[in-house]
């Protein structure tokens, strides 16, 4: 079994007997990325299952990488500018929509009870 790390640190090939399972090797590293697992295909769409997959032929596994994202720092006290979390705005919108939906149900229920 060989490992294509797709730009990450090297992982040594492993000798595996026919119809046997293999242990997951230590995860490779790559600056600016987080390791996302080993995959059977170059496009990284079919994940290799180390607990259940058995080896029946020579195989190469491909490393998947997820780009690291940085969280903006909070601006210093007294300074203007800075970025707000990109998560808070969508959550506020969903919360507002949920509140409107509940209010509409309550109003409709009150009208039908009269």
C-alpha positions, 0 to 999 in steps of 0.5 A: 500500500502506498500513500500519495500525500498530495503535497504533504509530508512523506508517509512510508509504504506499508506491506499488507498481506492479502485479504487483511486490514491495515492500520492507519498511518500517522497523519501527514502534515502540510503547512496551511492545511488540516489533514482530511483523511485517506481516500481511494481516488485522486478526487478524494470522494471515496474514503478508505475505511481502515476499520473495515476495508481489506486489501486485495490488491496493490493500492494507493491512497490519496491524502485530502487537505482542507485549507485552514481558515483564520479567525479575524482578531477583535479590534483593540479597545478604542480603535475603529474597524475590524471584522465581525464573525461571518457566523453571527450574521447568518445566525441572526437572520435564521433566529429572526426568521424563526421568531417571525414564524412563531409569531405568525403561528401564534397570531393565526391560532388566536384568530382561529380560537375567536 
